[in-house]
Amino acid sequence: MAQDSPLVFDVIVIGCGPAGGAAAVTAARAGLKTALIDKARFPRQKLCGGLFTGRARSYYQEIFGENPPPETMIEKSSVSFWQAETDLGTLTNVPPLYLTMRWDLDYGLYRHATAAGVADFTGSRIAALDLKKKEVVLPNGQHLGFRVLIGADGVNSAVARQIFGSAFDHARIGFGLEIEAPASPPDAPVRIDFGAAHWGYGWAFPKAQSTTIGVGGLLAANADMKAAMGDYLQKLGQDCPESAYKGHFIPFGDFRKTPGQGAVLLAGDAAGLVDPITGEGIAFAMKSGQLAALAAAQSLASGDPDKALTAYRDALRPLHRSLRWATRLRPLLFHPRLERHFRSAFQNSQNMKHAYMELMAGERDYPELVWTLLKRLPHAYRRGLFRR
Ligand SMILES: Cc1cc2nc3c(=O)[nH]c(=O)nc-3n(C[C@H](O)[C@H](O)[C@H](O)COP(=O)(O)OP(=O)(O)OC[C@H]3O[C@@H](n4cnc5c(N)ncnc54)[C@H](O)[C@@H]3O)c2cc1C
Protein backbone atom coordinates (compact mmCIF):
# COMPACT_ATOMS: atom_id res chain seq x y z
CA MET A 1 0.00 0.00 0.00
CA ALA A 2 1.94 3.05 -1.24
CA GLN A 3 1.13 6.27 0.52
CA ASP A 4 1.92 9.97 -0.04
CA SER A 5 1.46 11.57 3.37
CA PRO A 6 2.80 9.39 6.14
CA LEU A 7 1.14 8.69 9.42
CA VAL A 8 3.28 10.75 11.82
CA PHE A 9 4.15 9.68 15.36
CA ASP A 10 5.83 11.64 18.13
CA VAL A 11 8.04 8.63 18.74
CA ILE A 12 8.73 5.49 16.75
CA VAL A 13 10.53 2.73 18.61
CA ILE A 14 12.23 0.04 16.53
CA GLY A 15 12.67 -3.21 18.49
CA CYS A 16 10.66 -4.65 21.34
CA GLY A 17 13.34 -6.23 23.49
CA PRO A 18 14.00 -4.80 26.97
CA ALA A 19 15.19 -1.47 25.52
CA GLY A 20 12.33 -1.01 23.08
CA GLY A 21 9.67 -2.32 25.46
CA ALA A 22 10.77 0.15 28.14
CA ALA A 23 11.03 3.00 25.64
CA ALA A 24 7.60 2.38 24.13
CA VAL A 25 5.84 2.11 27.51
CA THR A 26 7.58 5.21 28.88
CA ALA A 27 6.80 7.27 25.76
CA ALA A 28 3.15 6.18 25.62
CA ARG A 29 2.63 6.81 29.34
CA ALA A 30 4.14 10.29 28.87
CA GLY A 31 1.26 10.96 26.48
CA LEU A 32 3.31 10.72 23.27
CA LYS A 33 1.80 9.21 20.15
CA THR A 34 4.03 6.16 19.90
CA ALA A 35 4.55 3.38 17.37
CA LEU A 36 6.42 0.14 17.99
CA ILE A 37 8.00 -1.80 15.11
CA ASP A 38 9.64 -5.21 15.44
CA LYS A 39 10.49 -7.71 12.73
CA ALA A 40 9.29 -10.48 15.04
CA ARG A 41 5.82 -11.35 16.19
CA PHE A 42 5.58 -11.93 19.93
CA PRO A 43 6.21 -14.15 21.75
CA ARG A 44 9.57 -14.78 20.08
CA GLN A 45 12.85 -16.34 21.13
CA LYS A 46 16.02 -14.31 21.77
CA LEU A 47 19.35 -15.91 22.59
CA CYS A 48 20.20 -14.89 26.16
CA GLY A 49 21.17 -16.46 29.48
CA GLY A 50 18.11 -14.82 30.98
CA LEU A 51 19.86 -13.92 34.24
CA PHE A 52 17.70 -11.12 35.60
CA THR A 53 19.57 -9.32 38.36
CA GLY A 54 18.34 -7.30 41.32
CA ARG A 55 19.23 -4.21 39.29
CA ALA A 56 17.04 -5.43 36.41
CA ARG A 57 14.21 -6.12 38.79
CA SER A 58 14.27 -2.68 40.34
CA TYR A 59 14.40 -1.00 36.90
CA TYR A 60 11.51 -3.19 35.79
CA GLN A 61 9.45 -2.09 38.81
CA GLU A 62 10.29 1.55 38.21
CA ILE A 63 9.45 1.45 34.49
CA PHE A 64 6.49 -0.92 34.32
CA GLY A 65 5.07 -0.20 37.77
CA GLU A 66 5.07 -3.82 38.95
CA ASN A 67 7.30 -6.86 39.37
CA PRO A 68 7.76 -9.27 36.48
CA PRO A 69 5.11 -12.03 36.62
CA PRO A 70 6.39 -14.57 39.19
CA GLU A 71 5.56 -17.51 36.94
CA THR A 72 8.16 -16.23 34.43
CA MET A 73 11.01 -16.07 36.96
CA ILE A 74 12.88 -18.59 39.07
CA GLU A 75 14.54 -17.20 42.16
CA LYS A 76 18.05 -18.33 43.18
CA SER A 77 20.09 -17.32 46.16
CA SER A 78 23.20 -19.44 45.71
CA VAL A 79 25.99 -19.01 43.20
CA SER A 80 29.03 -21.19 42.62
CA PHE A 81 32.19 -19.85 41.03
CA TRP A 82 34.79 -21.88 39.15
CA GLN A 83 37.95 -21.26 37.23
CA ALA A 84 38.99 -24.16 35.00
CA GLU A 85 39.05 -27.19 37.32
CA THR A 86 39.29 -25.07 40.49
CA ASP A 87 36.22 -24.63 42.64
CA LEU A 88 36.42 -21.00 43.80
CA GLY A 89 33.57 -21.49 46.26
CA THR A 90 29.83 -21.20 46.57
CA LEU A 91 27.96 -18.30 48.13
CA THR A 92 24.61 -19.04 49.68
CA ASN A 93 21.96 -16.59 50.85
CA VAL A 94 23.08 -13.95 48.37
CA PRO A 95 20.57 -11.24 47.39
CA PRO A 96 18.18 -13.06 45.04
CA LEU A 97 18.97 -13.49 41.37
CA TYR A 98 16.22 -14.36 38.92
CA LEU A 99 16.31 -16.60 35.88
CA THR A 100 13.90 -16.17 33.03
CA MET A 101 13.34 -17.14 29.40
CA ARG A 102 13.29 -14.25 26.96
CA TRP A 103 10.27 -15.82 25.26
CA ASP A 104 8.32 -14.96 28.42
CA LEU A 105 10.06 -11.76 29.50
CA ASP A 106 9.84 -9.97 26.15
CA TYR A 107 6.27 -11.10 25.55
CA GLY A 108 5.40 -9.43 28.87
CA LEU A 109 7.12 -6.21 27.72
CA TYR A 110 5.24 -6.32 24.42
CA ARG A 111 1.94 -6.71 26.28
CA HIS A 112 2.79 -3.78 28.56
CA ALA A 113 3.46 -1.68 25.44
CA THR A 114 0.21 -2.54 23.69
CA ALA A 115 -1.71 -2.01 26.94
CA ALA A 116 -0.13 1.45 27.18
CA GLY A 117 -1.65 2.26 23.78
CA VAL A 118 1.29 2.10 21.36
CA ALA A 119 0.47 1.52 17.69
CA ASP A 120 1.55 -2.05 17.05
CA PHE A 121 3.69 -2.71 13.97
CA THR A 122 5.31 -5.90 15.23
CA GLY A 123 5.79 -8.67 12.69
CA SER A 124 7.17 -6.12 10.26
CA ARG A 125 10.78 -5.36 9.32
CA ILE A 126 11.85 -1.89 8.34
CA ALA A 127 12.28 -1.82 4.57
CA ALA A 128 13.88 1.64 4.52
CA LEU A 129 14.82 4.37 6.92
CA ASP A 130 15.12 8.00 5.83
CA LEU A 131 16.60 9.97 8.71
CA LYS A 132 16.50 13.27 6.81
CA LYS A 133 12.81 12.96 5.96
CA LYS A 134 12.19 11.36 9.38
CA GLU A 135 10.40 8.39 7.88
CA VAL A 136 10.38 4.65 8.27
CA VAL A 137 9.08 2.58 5.36
CA LEU A 138 7.55 -0.83 6.02
CA PRO A 139 7.77 -3.73 3.54
CA ASN A 140 4.12 -3.16 2.53
CA GLY A 141 5.08 0.34 1.33
CA GLN A 142 3.52 2.13 4.31
CA HIS A 143 5.43 5.28 5.36
CA LEU A 144 5.54 6.17 9.05
CA GLY A 145 6.82 9.59 10.06
CA PHE A 146 8.49 10.33 13.39
CA ARG A 147 9.57 13.34 15.38
CA VAL A 148 11.94 11.23 17.48
CA LEU A 149 13.18 7.75 16.54
CA ILE A 150 14.45 5.28 19.14
CA GLY A 151 16.60 2.53 17.66
CA ALA A 152 16.28 -0.34 20.13
CA ASP A 153 16.94 -2.90 17.45
CA GLY A 154 19.72 -4.84 19.14
CA VAL A 155 23.39 -5.45 18.49
CA ASN A 156 22.99 -5.55 14.68
CA SER A 157 21.04 -2.29 14.77
CA ALA A 158 19.96 -1.05 11.35
CA VAL A 159 19.51 2.41 12.89
CA ALA A 160 23.13 2.46 14.15
CA ARG A 161 24.31 1.27 10.73
CA GLN A 162 22.43 4.09 9.07
CA ILE A 163 24.04 6.69 11.34
CA PHE A 164 27.55 5.30 11.77
CA GLY A 165 28.03 2.98 8.80
CA SER A 166 28.31 -0.14 11.00
CA ALA A 167 26.44 -1.50 13.99
CA PHE A 168 29.58 -2.37 16.00
CA ASP A 169 33.34 -2.75 15.88
CA HIS A 170 34.39 -6.33 15.10
CA ALA A 171 37.65 -5.86 17.00
CA ARG A 172 35.81 -5.05 20.24
CA ILE A 173 32.57 -7.00 20.07
CA GLY A 174 31.79 -10.03 22.24
CA PHE A 175 30.21 -13.26 21.14
CA GLY A 176 28.29 -15.94 23.03
CA LEU A 177 27.16 -19.49 22.35
CA GLU A 178 24.35 -21.23 24.20
CA ILE A 179 22.31 -24.41 24.40
CA GLU A 180 19.26 -25.36 26.41
CA ALA A 181 20.25 -28.52 28.32
CA PRO A 182 17.94 -30.69 30.43
CA ALA A 183 16.64 -29.21 33.70
CA SER A 184 18.90 -29.40 36.79
CA PRO A 185 17.87 -30.40 40.34
CA PRO A 186 15.76 -27.65 41.99
CA ASP A 187 18.54 -26.71 44.43
CA ALA A 188 21.22 -26.29 41.72
CA PRO A 189 23.02 -22.97 42.13
CA VAL A 190 23.68 -20.41 39.42
CA ARG A 191 27.12 -21.35 38.11
CA ILE A 192 29.80 -19.01 36.73
CA ASP A 193 33.04 -20.40 35.25
CA PHE A 194 35.73 -17.78 34.73
CA GLY A 195 38.13 -18.73 31.95
CA ALA A 196 35.67 -20.97 30.07
CA ALA A 197 36.21 -18.41 27.29
CA HIS A 198 39.04 -15.89 27.00
CA TRP A 199 38.05 -12.44 28.30
CA GLY A 200 34.73 -13.86 29.33
CA TYR A 201 33.23 -16.79 31.14
CA GLY A 202 30.91 -19.78 31.03
CA TRP A 203 27.53 -20.08 32.72
CA ALA A 204 24.98 -22.69 33.71
CA PHE A 205 21.64 -21.19 34.69
CA PRO A 206 19.15 -23.73 36.07
CA LYS A 207 15.58 -22.85 35.08
CA ALA A 208 12.20 -24.51 35.40
CA GLN A 209 12.23 -26.51 32.15
CA SER A 210 15.89 -26.44 31.16
CA THR A 211 19.40 -25.33 32.05
CA THR A 212 20.78 -22.54 29.87
CA ILE A 213 24.48 -23.26 29.35
CA GLY A 214 26.78 -20.94 27.48
CA VAL A 215 30.19 -19.42 26.98
CA GLY A 216 30.90 -15.86 25.94
CA GLY A 217 33.80 -13.46 25.65
CA LEU A 218 35.58 -11.09 23.34
CA LEU A 219 35.33 -12.39 19.78
CA ALA A 220 38.87 -11.30 18.89
CA ALA A 221 40.31 -13.31 21.81
CA ASN A 222 38.37 -16.49 21.02
CA ALA A 223 39.32 -17.77 17.58
CA ASP A 224 37.40 -20.99 18.22
CA MET A 225 34.42 -20.30 20.48
CA LYS A 226 32.81 -23.60 19.46
CA ALA A 227 35.82 -25.49 20.84
CA ALA A 228 35.53 -23.50 24.10
CA MET A 229 31.83 -24.41 24.26
CA GLY A 230 32.62 -28.09 23.57
CA ASP A 231 35.21 -28.15 26.38
CA TYR A 232 32.81 -26.45 28.76
CA LEU A 233 29.96 -28.83 28.00
CA GLN A 234 32.28 -31.78 28.46
CA LYS A 235 33.34 -30.40 31.85
CA LEU A 236 29.67 -30.15 32.86
CA GLY A 237 29.02 -33.70 31.62
CA GLN A 238 26.72 -32.52 28.82
CA ASP A 239 26.58 -34.30 25.51
CA CYS A 240 25.43 -31.95 22.77
CA PRO A 241 26.25 -31.76 19.04
CA GLU A 242 27.83 -28.53 17.75
CA SER A 243 24.90 -28.12 15.39
CA ALA A 244 22.72 -27.34 18.43
CA TYR A 245 24.87 -24.38 19.55
CA LYS A 246 23.27 -21.01 18.95
CA GLY A 247 25.38 -17.86 18.76
CA HIS A 248 24.87 -14.12 18.99
CA PHE A 249 27.04 -11.02 19.30
CA ILE A 250 27.20 -9.22 22.66
CA PRO A 251 28.40 -5.58 22.82
CA PHE A 252 30.73 -6.49 25.64
CA GLY A 253 32.41 -3.25 26.69
CA ASP A 254 32.06 -1.16 23.55
CA PHE A 255 29.34 1.35 24.24
CA ARG A 256 28.70 4.28 21.91
CA LYS A 257 29.88 7.54 23.42
CA THR A 258 27.45 9.34 21.09
CA PRO A 259 24.33 7.16 21.19
CA GLY A 260 22.50 8.63 18.21
CA GLN A 261 22.20 11.76 16.15
CA GLY A 262 19.82 14.70 16.75
CA ALA A 263 16.32 13.25 17.04
CA VAL A 264 17.52 9.66 16.57
CA LEU A 265 18.51 7.82 19.75
CA LEU A 266 20.02 4.36 20.25
CA ALA A 267 19.16 2.29 23.33
CA GLY A 268 20.23 -1.07 24.76
CA ASP A 269 22.53 -3.26 22.66
CA ALA A 270 22.19 -0.84 19.75
CA ALA A 271 24.08 1.64 21.95
CA GLY A 272 26.49 -1.06 23.22
CA LEU A 273 25.20 -0.94 26.80
CA VAL A 274 26.37 -4.29 28.18
CA ASP A 275 28.51 -4.68 31.30
CA PRO A 276 31.99 -5.74 30.07
CA ILE A 277 32.64 -7.90 33.14
CA THR A 278 29.35 -9.60 33.95
CA GLY A 279 27.80 -9.50 30.46
CA GLU A 280 24.61 -8.08 31.94
CA GLY A 281 22.57 -6.25 29.31
CA ILE A 282 18.86 -6.56 30.14
CA ALA A 283 18.89 -4.01 32.97
CA PHE A 284 20.84 -1.41 31.00
CA ALA A 285 18.65 -1.96 27.96
CA MET A 286 15.51 -1.23 29.99
CA LYS A 287 17.08 1.79 31.72
CA SER A 288 18.40 3.31 28.51
CA GLY A 289 15.05 2.73 26.77
CA GLN A 290 13.33 4.60 29.57
CA LEU A 291 15.89 7.45 29.46
CA ALA A 292 15.63 7.70 25.67
CA ALA A 293 11.84 8.04 25.87
CA LEU A 294 12.11 10.68 28.63
CA ALA A 295 14.66 12.61 26.54
CA ALA A 296 12.26 12.39 23.60
CA ALA A 297 9.42 13.77 25.74
CA GLN A 298 11.62 16.59 27.04
CA SER A 299 12.82 17.64 23.58
CA LEU A 300 9.30 17.46 22.11
CA ALA A 301 7.96 19.57 24.97
CA SER A 302 10.65 22.17 24.24
CA GLY A 303 9.60 22.20 20.59
CA ASP A 304 13.03 21.02 19.38
CA PRO A 305 13.14 17.25 18.87
CA ASP A 306 16.67 17.54 17.45
CA LYS A 307 17.81 18.31 21.01
CA ALA A 308 16.78 14.81 22.10
CA LEU A 309 20.32 13.45 21.84
CA THR A 310 21.73 16.16 24.11
CA ALA A 311 19.17 15.38 26.82
CA TYR A 312 19.71 11.64 26.39
CA ARG A 313 23.50 11.86 26.63
CA ASP A 314 23.20 13.84 29.86
CA ALA A 315 20.83 11.26 31.29
CA LEU A 316 23.12 8.38 30.31
CA ARG A 317 26.20 9.91 31.92
CA PRO A 318 26.14 7.86 35.18
CA LEU A 319 25.69 4.62 33.23
CA HIS A 320 28.49 5.50 30.82
CA ARG A 321 30.73 6.33 33.76
CA SER A 322 30.03 3.00 35.36
CA LEU A 323 30.71 1.07 32.14
CA ARG A 324 33.95 2.98 31.64
CA TRP A 325 35.10 1.91 35.11
CA ALA A 326 34.11 -1.67 34.41
CA THR A 327 36.15 -1.64 31.20
CA ARG A 328 39.17 -0.38 33.16
CA LEU A 329 38.72 -3.08 35.78
CA ARG A 330 38.17 -5.87 33.28
CA PRO A 331 41.86 -6.89 32.94
CA LEU A 332 41.88 -7.68 36.68
CA LEU A 333 39.53 -10.56 36.03
CA PHE A 334 40.32 -11.57 32.50
CA HIS A 335 43.92 -10.78 31.54
CA PRO A 336 45.71 -14.12 30.95
CA ARG A 337 48.75 -13.02 32.96
CA LEU A 338 46.57 -12.25 35.97
CA GLU A 339 44.46 -15.40 35.85
CA ARG A 340 46.48 -17.25 38.49
CA HIS A 341 46.40 -14.24 40.85
CA PHE A 342 42.73 -13.72 40.26
CA ARG A 343 41.93 -17.34 41.00
CA SER A 344 43.67 -17.34 44.37
CA ALA A 345 42.38 -13.86 45.34
CA PHE A 346 38.81 -14.75 44.45
CA GLN A 347 39.00 -18.19 46.05
CA ASN A 348 40.30 -16.80 49.34
CA SER A 349 38.30 -13.61 49.55
CA GLN A 350 34.69 -13.61 50.60
CA ASN A 351 34.81 -9.84 50.06
CA MET A 352 35.58 -10.23 46.37
CA LYS A 353 32.79 -12.75 45.90
CA HIS A 354 30.37 -10.55 47.77
CA ALA A 355 31.49 -7.50 45.77
CA TYR A 356 30.72 -9.42 42.60
CA MET A 357 27.27 -10.33 43.91
CA GLU A 358 26.60 -6.75 45.05
CA LEU A 359 27.33 -5.63 41.52
CA MET A 360 24.91 -8.21 40.15
CA ALA A 361 22.27 -7.13 42.63
CA GLY A 362 22.70 -3.49 41.63
CA GLU A 363 23.46 -2.65 45.23
CA ARG A 364 26.86 -1.22 44.36
CA ASP A 365 28.33 0.27 41.26
CA TYR A 366 31.82 0.12 39.76
CA PRO A 367 32.99 3.62 40.68
CA GLU A 368 32.26 3.02 44.38
CA LEU A 369 33.71 -0.47 44.23
CA VAL A 370 36.95 0.10 42.44
CA TRP A 371 39.11 1.43 45.31
CA THR A 372 37.66 -1.03 47.82
CA LEU A 373 38.51 -3.84 45.47
CA LEU A 374 42.00 -2.63 44.70
CA LYS A 375 42.77 -2.19 48.40
CA ARG A 376 41.64 -5.70 49.19
CA LEU A 377 43.64 -7.33 46.44
CA PRO A 378 46.72 -9.25 47.51
CA HIS A 379 50.00 -7.48 46.83
CA ALA A 380 51.11 -10.01 44.18
CA TYR A 381 47.90 -9.52 42.32
CA ARG A 382 48.25 -5.76 42.24
CA ARG A 383 51.89 -6.09 41.16
CA GLY A 384 50.71 -8.31 38.30
CA LEU A 385 48.20 -5.68 37.26
CA PHE A 386 50.71 -2.87 37.15
CA ARG A 387 53.36 -4.99 35.38
CA ARG A 388 50.96 -5.63 32.50
C1 LIG B 1 24.48 -15.53 24.59
C2 LIG B 1 24.01 -14.32 25.35
C3 LIG B 1 23.70 -14.43 26.71
C4 LIG B 1 23.27 -13.30 27.42
N1 LIG B 1 22.91 -13.45 28.72
C5 LIG B 1 22.44 -12.39 29.42
C6 LIG B 1 21.97 -12.56 30.76
O1 LIG B 1 21.94 -13.67 31.29
N2 LIG B 1 21.53 -11.46 31.42
C7 LIG B 1 21.54 -10.21 30.85
O2 LIG B 1 21.16 -9.23 31.52
N3 LIG B 1 21.96 -10.04 29.57
C8 LIG B 1 22.39 -11.09 28.83
N4 LIG B 1 22.76 -10.93 27.52
C9 LIG B 1 22.65 -9.59 26.91
C10 LIG B 1 21.18 -9.29 26.57
O3 LIG B 1 20.63 -10.35 25.83
C11 LIG B 1 21.08 -8.01 25.75
O4 LIG B 1 21.89 -7.02 26.32
C12 LIG B 1 19.64 -7.52 25.67
O5 LIG B 1 18.83 -8.44 24.98
C13 LIG B 1 19.57 -6.16 24.95
O6 LIG B 1 18.22 -5.79 24.78
P1 LIG B 1 17.79 -4.86 23.56
O7 LIG B 1 16.37 -4.55 23.78
O8 LIG B 1 18.76 -3.77 23.39
O9 LIG B 1 17.98 -5.77 22.25
P2 LIG B 1 17.30 -7.15 21.86
O10 LIG B 1 16.87 -7.88 23.05
O11 LIG B 1 18.27 -7.80 20.92
O12 LIG B 1 15.99 -6.74 21.05
C14 LIG B 1 16.08 -6.14 19.78
C15 LIG B 1 14.73 -6.28 19.08
O13 LIG B 1 14.82 -5.58 17.83
C16 LIG B 1 14.21 -6.35 16.82
N5 LIG B 1 14.85 -5.96 15.54
C17 LIG B 1 16.14 -6.12 15.20
N6 LIG B 1 16.37 -5.63 13.96
C18 LIG B 1 15.18 -5.15 13.51
C19 LIG B 1 14.77 -4.53 12.30
N7 LIG B 1 15.64 -4.29 11.30
N8 LIG B 1 13.47 -4.18 12.17
C20 LIG B 1 12.58 -4.41 13.17
N9 LIG B 1 12.93 -5.01 14.35
C21 LIG B 1 14.21 -5.36 14.51
C22 LIG B 1 14.48 -7.79 17.20
O14 LIG B 1 13.53 -8.68 16.64
C23 LIG B 1 14.37 -7.73 18.74
O15 LIG B 1 13.07 -8.02 19.20
C24 LIG B 1 23.18 -12.04 26.77
C25 LIG B 1 23.48 -11.93 25.41
C26 LIG B 1 23.89 -13.05 24.70
C27 LIG B 1 24.18 -12.93 23.23
The ligand as an ORCA input file, in Angstrom:
! r2SCAN-3c Opt
* xyz 0 1
  C      24.475    -15.526     24.590
  C      24.013    -14.319     25.352
  C      23.701    -14.427     26.708
  C      23.271    -13.298     27.419
  N      22.906    -13.453     28.717
  C      22.445    -12.394     29.416
  C      21.973    -12.560     30.755
  O      21.940    -13.670     31.289
  N      21.525    -11.463     31.423
  C      21.540    -10.211     30.847
  O      21.162     -9.231     31.517
  N      21.956    -10.037     29.568
  C      22.386    -11.089     28.832
  N      22.757    -10.931     27.525
  C      22.647     -9.590     26.915
  C      21.177     -9.294     26.571
  O      20.633    -10.355     25.827
  C      21.084     -8.013     25.750
  O      21.889     -7.023     26.320
  C      19.636     -7.521     25.670
  O      18.835     -8.437     24.980
  C      19.573     -6.164     24.955
  O      18.225     -5.791     24.779
  P      17.786     -4.864     23.556
  O      16.367     -4.554     23.776
  O      18.764     -3.767     23.393
  O      17.980     -5.768     22.249
  P      17.301     -7.149     21.857
  O      16.875     -7.883     23.051
  O      18.273     -7.800     20.920
  O      15.992     -6.736     21.053
  C      16.076     -6.144     19.781
  C      14.734     -6.283     19.080
  O      14.824     -5.584     17.830
  C      14.208     -6.354     16.821
  N      14.852     -5.964     15.535
  C      16.135     -6.123     15.197
  N      16.368     -5.628     13.960
  C      15.175     -5.152     13.511
  C      14.766     -4.527     12.302
  N      15.635     -4.293     11.299
  N      13.470     -4.177     12.165
  C      12.583     -4.413     13.175
  N      12.933     -5.010     14.346
  C      14.209     -5.360     14.513
  C      14.478     -7.792     17.205
  O      13.526     -8.679     16.641
  C      14.367     -7.729     18.744
  O      13.070     -8.018     19.201
  C      23.176    -12.040     26.772
  C      23.484    -11.930     25.408
  C      23.890    -13.051     24.700
  C      24.177    -12.934     23.226
*
